[in-house]
Amino acid sequence: MKFLVIGAIIVGSIVFSLLPILSASYFQPTLKDSVKFNVYFLPLSFVGNIILSWGFIQGSKIFGNTVMLGGIQIGVYAVLVTILSILVLQQKISMYSVIGLLLIAIGTVFLNK
């Protein structure tokens, strides 16, 4: 059950890391396009929210520590947004981004203690 909860947190984070990349790839930064994006991807956001909330509810019962689950979610989200930005948007990664990702990873490890 623990792996299922952590998997739900990771899958929910994957869903929410895809949304800004898809938005930046396919929509212009206008109000009209923002509304269209949110309408088009409302089902995906809804499913991601259900998965994340289930993971947090079950995780708080199993682990008794939602801070650890939040750290996992933030870590997965930050790493995936960075990777997807490089692969999909062809953005360059800076040394500060690498340092930030390392600090997030270290913080996630400390939250698990």
ABEGO torsion letter per residue (X at the ends): XAAAAAAAAAAAAAAAAAAAAAAAAABBBBAAAAAAAAAAAAAAAAAAAAAAAAAAAAAAAAAGBAAAAAAAAAAAAAAAAAAAAAAAAGBBBBAAAAAAAAAAAAAAAAAAX
